[in-house]
Amino acid sequence: MEDLAKTPKLHRREGVFYLRSRVPAEVLKAASDNPKEWHRRTALRGSPIEAWMSLRGKNGQPKKEVWRSLEARDASSAKRALAIKQVELDNLYAEIIKTLAETNPQPSAQDVERIALEWFLDFEKLRKDESLNLLHGDSPEEANDIQTTLREDLANAQSQHPQHIASYHRTVDQLLVKNGYASISKSPEFLALTQLIQRGHIERARRDLDEFAGTFGRTHDEFFASSASNQINQRTNKTYGYTLEALIEDFKAERSPLITEKTIASYGIAYRVAVDLLGKTASVAMISRDDCKSYIELLRQLPSNYEKRPQLRGLNAVDAAKKAKQLGLEPMSISTAKSYYNRYMALLNYAVDTDQLSKNSGKKLSVGKSTVAPEDRRESFNLDELQKIFTSSAFLE
């Protein structure tokens, strides 16, 4: 008896042998990339091609596998017919892929460069937050680990390893289809765009190393020093160069006409704590969730009105908190700390609104719960009590 397991595409139904074959992924992709042309050539209403229609499934999409009768009842005849039928199918698959690809235009050399630059712009935006997080470490060991990671990223970008090249090919395929062009693997345009995408990864990895060392706006590959990339560099320099002191001044200038002097004073205390903690030249773009946690911790150690206390007068917030702890001074209440922290959050929200900070990472942090029991908290005046107060002789005289 013939062992069919040795010929996996050969199957027998009711005594007749059939070819069973999976439709190649390239055919499925070609139909997916150009659905209008696929339907035109396989639907009865268009200009159908009979051979193509045999691959059309009930949902209008290509079948994932096909069966072809070999019109043979003995295994030896079936195997000879199998080879012929497989060649016919392979030719059909090649025709479909080629025809669908040719109905979409090929990009010109200028199109390839434009697509690469647009991709690099988007790539920079996606990498911005990640790069910011890599700019510093909390310890020399962490800094060394970060630098090692950045060097590994550069080595991977420069590598010709098949896995990395395959990743670039996927990116190129997506970009060409997205821009309405034919994605023909190994075509000159496809390979040219692949090379530019790899150069973009190398350029970004080198910039990450520069930024880790404190250098911003430097371009290594002249292709990415074009007008599009220069705009990125200008925006990056502006973002990193915008200081906490500048942010506070801009915020005050915009909000001062809308709030009272007393409120402005309370904002001032909240912002002096931030400046004392982070430094007035701190980059707004680098303010992190950990910085916000440190701000809360500092507030929880400071006494209320610490600037007016004789023992702490003249000290910055950080030194005042240390001295207050040594003297055993009671820290400010939770409600006071919350009010200062809310003002600090208003400042960071303003930074987000003006595109100087990607997001306010401290928005959902908790300052803590009040230690004052609910029954001991001061209740609001009711309407009768307010009427008695404002109709008293002290207000009427």
ABEGO torsion letter per residue (X at the ends): XBBAAABAABBBBGGBBBBBBBBBAAAAAAAAABAAAAAAAABAABBBBAAAAAABBAAGBBBABBBBBAGBABAAAAAAAAAAAAAAAAAAAAAAAAAAAAABBBBBAAAAAAAAAAAAAAAAAAAAAAAAAAABBABAAAAAAAAAAAAAAAAAAABABAAAAAAAAAAAAAAAAAAGBBBBBGBAAAAAAAAAAAAAAAAAAAAAAAAAAGBBGBBABAAAABAAAAAAAAAAAAAAABBAAAAAAAAAAAAAAABBAAAAAAAAAAAAAAAAAAEAABBAAABBAAAAAAAAAAAAABBBGAAABAAABGBBAAAAAAAAAAAGBBBBBAAAAAAAAAAAAAAAAAAAAAGABABBAAAABBAEBBABBAAABBBBBBAAAAAAAAABAAAAX
